[in-house]
Amino acid sequence: MRYGVPLRRRCVLDVSEESYGYRRQSKRRAEVVPFIRRANGNLLLHTKDFYPKGAFRVPSGGIYKREALLDAVHREAFEETGLQVAVERFLAVVQFDFCWQERTVSLSSYPFLLREGGGRLEVQDEHERITAFREVAPCGLESVASHLENLPPVWREWGEFRAISHRLAAMVLRQESGSEHMAELPGCV
């Protein structure tokens, strides 16, 4: 309640056998997605050396076993950006179900809106393979999501999955500003 009532969604994504296998083998069953608001009001995006050219998104990262949710948010934000942050808003709780044939593997995702509070923008964990940062105004999140949804076919499922957090954040921020009614996402309830 301290950071607002998060939007709750369940998203069922039909995926390929390869994507399902990747998710099943991954130890990650929960993640945080830090939307970091810079001093100018823009949100921070990043890209990695193995992403398709021009693919930028907000950071995300796994939650360690027995790690508190807010500790994971601060750790991931710092590891990927070097920035100190303060939580502004708990945006959403998203239960992703990745389905292939009759099988399902799940991932819980926790997007947060954070405010930059200090530090220097610089990757702290070189294993992240982050190569560049970019900023986008909150109203540009829909455009980022659209770009992710339209990545080349080999990246399409990943892009569609990653686009959902961007669309949910855009919906919550629009609702809070009173500028639009909340739309629904296909595949999410």
Secondary structure as the mmCIF struct_conf table of DSSP 4:
data_model
#
loop_
_struct_conf.conf_type_id
_struct_conf.id
_struct_conf.beg_label_comp_id
_struct_conf.beg_label_asym_id
_struct_conf.beg_label_seq_id
_struct_conf.end_label_comp_id
_struct_conf.end_label_asym_id
_struct_conf.end_label_seq_id
TURN_TY1_P TURN_TY1_P1 ARG A 2 TYR A 3
HELX_LH_PP_P HELX_LH_PP_P1 VAL A 5 PRO A 6
STRN STRN1 LEU A 7 ASP A 14
HELX_RH_AL_P HELX_RH_AL_P1 GLU A 17 GLN A 25
BEND BEND1 LYS A 27 LYS A 27
STRN STRN2 ALA A 30 ARG A 37
HELX_LH_PP_P HELX_LH_PP_P2 ARG A 38 ARG A 38
TURN_TY1_P TURN_TY1_P2 ALA A 39 ASN A 40
BEND BEND2 GLY A 41 GLY A 41
HELX_LH_PP_P HELX_LH_PP_P3 ASN A 42 ASN A 42
STRN STRN3 LEU A 43 LYS A 48
TURN_TY1_P TURN_TY1_P3 ASP A 49 PHE A 50
BEND BEND3 TYR A 51 TYR A 51
HELX_LH_PP_P HELX_LH_PP_P4 PRO A 52 PRO A 52
TURN_TY1_P TURN_TY1_P4 LYS A 53 GLY A 54
STRN STRN4 ARG A 57 ARG A 57
STRN STRN5 GLY A 61 GLY A 62
HELX_LH_PP_P HELX_LH_PP_P5 ILE A 63 TYR A 64
TURN_TY1_P TURN_TY1_P5 LYS A 65 ARG A 66
HELX_RH_AL_P HELX_RH_AL_P2 LEU A 69 THR A 81
STRN STRN6 LEU A 83 PHE A 90
STRN STRN7 ALA A 92 TRP A 100
TURN_TY1_P TURN_TY1_P6 GLN A 101 GLU A 102
STRN STRN8 ARG A 103 GLY A 119
BEND BEND4 GLN A 124 GLN A 124
HELX_RH_3T_P HELX_RH_3T_P1 GLU A 126 GLU A 128
STRN STRN9 ILE A 130 VAL A 136
HELX_RH_3T_P HELX_RH_3T_P2 PRO A 138 GLY A 140
HELX_RH_AL_P HELX_RH_AL_P3 LEU A 141 GLU A 149
TURN_TY1_P TURN_TY1_P7 ASN A 150 ASN A 150
BEND BEND5 LEU A 151 LEU A 151
HELX_RH_3T_P HELX_RH_3T_P3 PRO A 153 TRP A 155
HELX_RH_AL_P HELX_RH_AL_P4 ARG A 156 SER A 177
TURN_TY1_P TURN_TY1_P8 GLY A 178 GLY A 178
BEND BEND6 SER A 179 GLU A 180
HELX_LH_PP_P HELX_LH_PP_P6 HIS A 181 LEU A 185
TURN_TY1_P TURN_TY1_P9 PRO A 186 GLY A 187
STRN STRN10 CYS A 188 CYS A 188
#
